[in-house]
């Protein structure tokens, strides 16, 4: 019986080998590329070049146009194929003068910056009494009569988290506060910056006027200045502020997405889309947000390209006009949404170490997810959700049910720097940047060559 069992088992073993061999080789290739990427210098070279030779890249401006030209030159020089710019039109807002000061009862200057799409004060500024609220809930509960004609101040208590989960909740003060203030008849609004640092660096960020809301001046105070204003208000005396913000809309201008590819062996296998956003706010040089993201994904795609032609086409997209409303992502969806995207991923949360790997793919692709997780584990990356993953510019594609992978960076210090003058190259740790490149290289190598389809995504996960 023992001999019979051995004889019958042997053919089964040999039958398994051909099926397992491609996966084993793919995993070994990914490990080799991952380990080599831990010595990567390309990502640093790219983000250093972008932030030095272009600098701030406000969407729709001449600076963003120079960034696109720079990107095309660099991507062509790196050997990518089909390098092009897909342009689109957009309304453009630019910053002006920015000053705030307490006139009474304790005269002193405050540090302020305008929020995106802010309305303007008169050139000489405006003076009004300040009414303060400790949260958006308190502000929402206030009567229109209490707010009318005043400068609204909204505070909050955002704290650092590894996954950045507080941003959505606390960001309401920026995203919704200005429109609410306008509807209640306020003269202007200033908020505590949506950030976690204690430098006198205010955080800008986009807000869009809701239907029926007339633009009013809208600014953000640095955290120390916001807390100073809170203390002044708690003295119980009337507080009067002079606010000067003179931004303006300059009309319709052009932005665009920079696209480059690594052609795959099988067009029917679909596209693996990776990238980040090229534009930045104008206060810093956009190193963390998101020069690092475009550099990381390009460096990883370059390493996979050098290893040989992948099964799937890798499409690198450096999105334009993300900061001002995800305009590049929406334009990409309109132009390419009907194409077959095998899986998509985006790097847009700084340059600190990746610590978690999330995915949203079909059940059939779970073995590939497990393979990616094994390749990432030596980098200190744990497997997270298998039903939730997204990104900023890829969000619309992901929400439509396209399989998605998300490599989660440590965001503990991200909102110290986000949308501030401190978003500069020196804040990037080269060692952590290389860990990002290694993780993206391993993931991309496996995803671009896996024989298994990543979709369709289960309906519950696609929403």
N, C-alpha and C positions, 0 to 999 in steps of 0.2 A: 504493500500500500504506500509506503514512503516513497519508493521509486516511482510509482504511478503519479503521486502528487507532484513530485519534482518535474516529471516529464510534462504534465499538463500545465504546471505553473510557468514553466520556462517560455513557451510561446506567448503567454499573456504579458510577461515581462518585456519581451522583445517588441511586442506590439505597442507598449507604452512609450518606449524610448523615442521613436520618431516624433511623437506628439509633444513630449516634454523637452526634447533637445532645443527647438527654437526658443522656447521660453527661458531655458537655462542660459543659452548663449546671449539672449537679449539682456538678461539680468546681469550677466558677467560683463557685458559691454557697458551697461549703465554704471556698474560699480567702478570700472576702470575710468570712465569719463568723469564720474563724480570725484574720484580721488585726485585726478589730474587738475580738476577745476579748483581745488583748494589752494592752488598756487596761481590762480587767475590774476592777470593784471589788466585785462581788457576793460572790464566794467569800470574800474577806477579811471582808466584813461578816457573812457567815454564821458563819464559824469564830470571829470575834471575839465575836459575840453568844452563840454556844453556850458558849464557854469562860468568858465573863464572867458571863452571866446564869444559867447552870446550873453550870458548873465540872465537877468529877469526876463520872463517871456509872457507878458500879459496877452491874453487871447485877443486876436484880431488886430494887434498892433504891428508896427514895423519890426519890433524885436522878435515876435513870434514868427514872422516871415523869414527873418534871418536864421532862426532856429531850424526851420524846415529846409532851407538851402544847405545849412551846415549838415543836417541829418542825411540828406540825399548824398552829399559828397562822402560822408563817412561810411554809410551803408554800402555804397558802390565800391569803395576802396576795400571794404572787408569781404567782398566777393558775393554779396547777396544778389539775387536775381529779381527782375521785374520791379525795380525800385522806382516809386512814383509818388506823387502828391495828388490826393483827391481833395479838391478845394470845395468850400461851401461859404455862403455869405452869412453874416451875423451882425446884430447891432453891437456897437462897441462903447463901453463906458470907461472913462479914464479919471484918475484921481486928480484932485487939486490941492488947495491949502487945507491944513488940518490943525485946528487949535481948539482947546477947551480950557476954561478957567472958572473957578468959583469967584463970583463977584462979592457975595455976602453969604453967611456972616464971617467967614474966615478966608479972605482972598488968597488964592494960590492957583498955580497952573496944574493942569492934568494932562496926561498923555493919551491921545485919542487917534484913531484912524477910521476912515470911512469904510462902511460895509459896501460890497459890490452892489451897484445900481442905486446907491443912495441918492436922494435928492440933494439940492444945494441950499445953503443959507444965502442971504444977501452977501455981497463981497465983504462988507464990514462985520458980518456975523449977525447972530440974533441973541437977544437976552430974554430969559424967561425963568420962572420959578421951576424948581425940580420936584417931582413926585417920585418916590422910590418904592420898589416892590422887591421882595426877597425871592420871588419865583414867578414863572409864567402863570401859574395857577392864581396867585394873588392878583396879578395884573388883569387876567381875564375876568376876575370877579369884581373889579373896580367899575364904578359907574362912569359913563361918558362925561358927566358934569365934573367929576373929580379930576379928570385928565385933561379936559379941553384947554388948549392954549398953553400947556406946560411942556417942559422937557421931561419925558419919561425916562426913568432909570430902572433897568431890570437886572437883578443879580441872580446868583445860583451858587451851587457848591460842587462843581465838577471835580472828581478825583481821578488820579491815574488808574488805569486797568491794563492788564496785559493784552486783552483782545480789543480794547478801544470801545467797549460796549456802551459807555456812557455818552458817547458823542451824539447818538441819535436823540436821546432824551434831552440832554442839556442844550443841544443845538437848536431846539425850538425857539429859544430866545432870539437867535439870529435869524432863523428862517421865517418865523411867523411874527415875531415881535414888532418889526417895523410896519407891517400891514395892519396889525391890530391897533397900533398907536395911531396910524393915519385914520382908521375908521372911527376911533374914539375922539378924534379932533385934536390930537397932540400937536404941538409946534415942532417937535423933534423927539428922537429917542437915542439914548446911549445905553449899551448893555455891558455887563462884565464880559470880557473876551471869553470865547469858547476855548479855553486852554487850561493847562495845569502848571505852568511855570510861575515864578515870582520875579521875573525880570520886568523892567518897565518897557516891555515890548507888547503893544496891542496886537491882537490877532484879527486880521481881516477875514473875508469869506463872502460867498455870494448869498444874496437873498433876492427874491423876486416878488414884485408887487402883486398881491392878490386882486381879483376882480373887484372893482369898486374902491380900491385904495389909491389915493393920490400920493405920488412920491413926496416924502418929507426927508429932511436930513436924518441920517441913520449912521451912528458910529459905534465903535467898541473901545472901551477903556482898558488899559493894561490892568492886570489883576491887582497890583499894589494901589493903583489909582482908584479902581472900583471899590476896594475895601476902605480907602480913605474917604471916598464919597459916602459910603455906608455909615462910617463913624460920624461924619459931619451931620448927616441926616438924623442920626439917633440923638444928637444934642437937643433936638426938639425945636430949633429955631428955623424960620423960613430960609430956604437955600435958593440962591439965584445963581444961574450959570450963564456965561457967554460962550456960545458955540459957533465956530467957523468951519464949515466944510464946503468946498467949492468944486466938487466933481462935475463932470458934464458928459452927456452922450455926444459922440462925434459922428454918428451916422452909421451906415452899413459899410462894413469892411470885410476882408476875406480872411478865413482861417482854413485849416485843412488837416487831413490825416496823412501821415507819412507811412507808406506801406512797402515792405520788402519781403521776399520769399526765398525759401529753400525748396525747390521743386521736388515733389515726391515721385516714387516709382509708379504709383497707381492713383490716377486722378479720381477713380471711383471710391477710394478709401476715405476721402474727405480731407478737410483742412484742420490742422491744429493751430488755433489762433493764440498768440501770446503777445504781451506788450505792456504798455503803461501810457501815461499822457505826457505830451511834450510841453504843453503850456505850463505856466506857473503864475502865482501872484507876483506883484511887482515890488513887494517890500524887501524880500531876500533874493537869492539867486536860484531858488528852486532845486536845491541839491537833494534834500530829503523828499520833497514833494514836487515833482516826481522824477527828477533827473536820475536818481538811483534806480527807479523801476524800469525805465527804458534801457538803462545800461545793463542791468542784471539780465533781462530777457534777451537782449541782443547778444551778450557774451555767451549765454547758454545756447542760443540758436546757432551761433558761430561754431561752437565746439561740436554740436551734433552734426552740423554740415561738414566739418572737417573729417568726421569719422566715417563718412560715406553717405550715399544718397538714401534718405529714409523712405519708408513705405508711404507715408502721408506727406503732403505738402505742409511745411511749417510757414505760417504767415505771421510776420512780425508787424504789429500796428502800433505806431506812436501817435496816439490820438491828440487832436487839437481841441482847444476850447472846452476842456473838462471842467476847469475850476469855475467857470461862469454858467454852468448848467448842463454838463454832459452833452454838449452839442455835437462833438465829434463822434461820440458813441451812437447817438441817434442817427447821424448822417451815415455812419457805417451800416447800421441796421437797414436803413432805407435802400442802400445801394447793394448790399451783399446778404441781406437776410434770407434770401431764397437759396443761397448756396449751401452745400452740405458741409457743415462744421462738425467734425468728429468730436472735438472737445475744445474748450476755451479756458483761458486762465489769464490773470492780470496781476501785475505787481504794482501796488499803489498804497503802501503803508510804511514807507521809510526804507531804512537800510540796516536795521538791527536784525539779529538772528531770527530765522524762521524756527518756530517751536511746535507748530501743529499743521497737519495736513487734512483738509476737508475735501469732500467730493460729493458730486450729485450725478450719478451715472446709472446705467441699466444694471439689473441683477446679473446679466451675463458678463458684465465687465468687472464685477467684484474681484475676481482673481487677479486682474490687472491692477486694481486699486491696492490689493494686498501686496503685490509685487513692488509697486511704487513705495508703499509704506515700509517694506523691508529695506529698500534701497535708501530711504531717508533716515531710518532709525539710527544708524551710526553717526549722523550729524546732530543728534539730540532732538529729533523731530518725532512727535507722537502722532498716532492716527486719531483723528477727531471724527466729526460727523460724516456719515455716508449718505445723508439726505439733504444737506444744506451746503451750498457754496455759491459764491457770486463774486462781484467786483463792481467798480464804479462804471467805467465805460462799457464793459461787457454785460452790465446788469440787464438791459433790455433783451439781449440775445439769450441770456441765461433764463430769464423769466419766461421766455417763449418755449422753454423745454430743451434747449441745447445743453448737452452734457458739459459739466463745469468742474474744474479743479481749483482749489484755493490753497495757496501756501501762506499760512498766517505768520506774519512777522510780529515780533515782540513790540507792542505798542506802549510800553510803560512810560517812555519818555517822548513818544511821538507828539503828543499835544503840548509839550513844552516848546516845540519848534514850529509846529503846523501853522502856516499862513502868517509868519512873523518875519521881521528883519533877521532873526537868528537862523533862518533856513539857509545855511551856507555850507560849503564843502567841508570845512573843518569839523562839522558835526558827524561826518561819516567815518565809522571805524573800518579801516580796510580789511581787517580780519573777519569781521561780521559780514562785510560785503561779499567776501569770497565764499563764506558759508552759504549765502544766498545763491550765488552762481552755481555752486556745487549741487545744491538742492534742485534748482531749476534745470540744470543739465541732466541730472538723473531722471527727474520726472519727464522731461521732454524727450529724452532718448527712448524711454519705455513707451510713452504715449504715442509718439510718432511712428513707432515700429510694431506695436501690438497688433496681432491679426484679428483680435476680437473687436466688435463694434461697441462703442461706448453708449449708444442710445438704442432704443428710445428711453428717456427718463420716465420713471413712474409718475403718473399724473399728480399724485400728492406731493412729490418732491419738486415737480416742475413749477408749482405755484409759488 
